[in-house]
């Protein structure tokens, strides 16, 4: 039995959950004809759909949020543990060090050119 990755659908978006539990949306095709169920639901349950929610799946459907990420996501824990390692360094730190070395080299070249003149 396979997991059900589709959580919800609207005329404009489909909400999916991946194997890690990350919930996100994908747009529906532009020529999709939707909205046929809303009138039926409003007829059965008048006043049920008043204002859209700004939380959960509805927030994805209404562009309030881009995705929902579970707090217990293992890759976040791995990232935090890795950052605590003494051998950890970020690309940003490496770029800063590279830029410092380039600047030192540039200054040394300027100094050498000025001395030779």
C-alpha positions in Angstrom: 0.0 0.0 0.0 1.4 3.4 -1.0 1.2 6.6 1.0 -1.3 9.2 -0.1 0.8 12.3 -0.9 -2.2 14.4 -2.1 -3.7 16.2 0.9 -6.1 18.7 -0.8 -7.0 20.2 -4.1 -8.6 23.4 -5.3 -9.3 24.8 -8.8 -5.9 26.5 -8.7 -3.6 24.3 -6.5 -2.9 20.8 -5.3 -1.5 20.4 -1.8 1.0 17.5 -1.3 3.0 16.0 1.5 6.4 14.5 0.8 8.1 11.5 2.5 9.6 13.8 5.1 6.3 15.4 6.0 6.9 18.7 4.3 3.6 20.1 2.9 3.7 22.2 -0.2 1.5 23.2 -3.2 1.7 22.8 -6.9 -0.4 24.9 -9.4 -3.2 23.3 -11.4 -3.2 23.6 -15.2 -4.4 26.9 -16.4 -7.3 25.4 -18.4 -8.7 23.5 -15.4 -12.4 24.1 -14.8 -13.1 24.1 -11.1 -15.3 25.6 -8.5 -18.3 23.3 -9.2 -18.4 21.9 -5.6 -18.5 25.3 -3.8 -22.1 26.1 -4.8 -23.2 22.7 -3.8 -21.6 22.9 -0.3 -23.0 26.4 0.2 -26.5 25.1 -0.7 -26.2 22.2 1.8 -24.5 24.3 4.6 -25.3 28.0 4.2 -22.7 30.3 5.8 -20.2 27.5 6.3 -17.6 29.2 4.1 -17.3 32.7 5.4 -13.7 33.8 5.5 -10.7 31.7 4.6 -8.4 30.4 7.4 -4.9 31.7 7.6 -3.6 28.5 9.1 -2.9 24.9 8.0 -3.8 23.6 4.6 -6.1 26.5 3.9 -3.2 29.0 4.3 -1.4 27.2 1.5 -4.5 27.3 -0.7 -4.9 31.0 -0.1 -1.2 31.9 -0.5 -0.8 32.9 3.1 2.1 30.4 3.4 4.4 28.7 0.9 4.7 25.4 2.7 4.2 23.7 6.1 7.3 22.1 7.7 6.9 19.8 10.7 9.0 20.8 13.7 10.2 17.2 14.1 11.8 17.1 10.6 15.0 15.0 10.9 17.1 17.0 8.5 16.7 20.1 10.7 18.0 18.0 13.7 20.9 16.7 11.6 21.8 20.3 10.5 21.8 21.5 14.1 24.0 18.6 15.2 26.3 19.3 12.3 26.6 23.0 13.2 27.8 22.0 16.7 30.6 20.0 15.3 34.1 21.6 15.7 34.8 20.9 12.0 31.7 22.8 10.8 32.1 25.8 8.6 29.6 27.4 6.3 30.0 28.4 2.7 29.5 32.0 3.8 32.4 31.8 6.2 34.6 30.2 3.5 33.6 33.0 1.1 34.5 35.6 3.6 37.9 34.0 4.2 38.5 33.8 0.4 37.6 37.5 0.0 40.0 38.4 2.8 42.8 36.5 1.1 42.0 38.1 -2.3 42.1 41.6 -0.7 45.5 40.8 1.0 46.9 39.6 -2.3 45.5 42.7 -4.1 47.0 45.1 -1.5 50.4 43.2 -1.7 50.3 43.6 -5.5 49.5 47.3 -5.2 52.3 47.8 -2.7 54.8 45.9 -5.0 53.7 48.1 -8.0 54.1 51.3 -6.0 57.6 50.3 -4.7 58.7 49.5 -8.3 57.6 52.9 -9.6 
